[in-house]
């Protein structure tokens, strides 16, 4: 995780991430959320640029295949089903960051993040490669929906 934070500091992004980290490590972030609210978040996450059928797989682990040597040029998201789509996104983001399974790369002036997550048995459960600002956007989407009555 230290490498990620060092990169955030060197890119001048750490202040943007301070409140985000509190949110990530809050285990009750979806407490009181109806399935409808969670569904809204899922729909909005899936509207992020390049999160479509070509670059995004969400399925049971039995049907997923994780890249051995990812190309790391375009958005690529692979998530194993567990709870609900939005909750799975957020959990895998959190786990990858918390367990230090991240790499960052600057590509055409944009900072990208690669995140991997594994279960207790060592089986890979998620792979994400996306612009770093997607994480901030997901947090903003979450807050918008959480603040709605």
Secondary structure, DSSP 8 states (H G I E B T S, - for coil): -HHHHHHHHHTT-HHHHHHHHHHHT-TTTTTT--HHHHHHHHHHHTTSTT-STTTEEEE-GGG----SS---SS-EEEEE-SS-HHHHHHHHHHHHHHTT-EEEEEETTEEEEEEEEE-TTS-EEEEEEEETHHHHHHHHHHHHHHH--
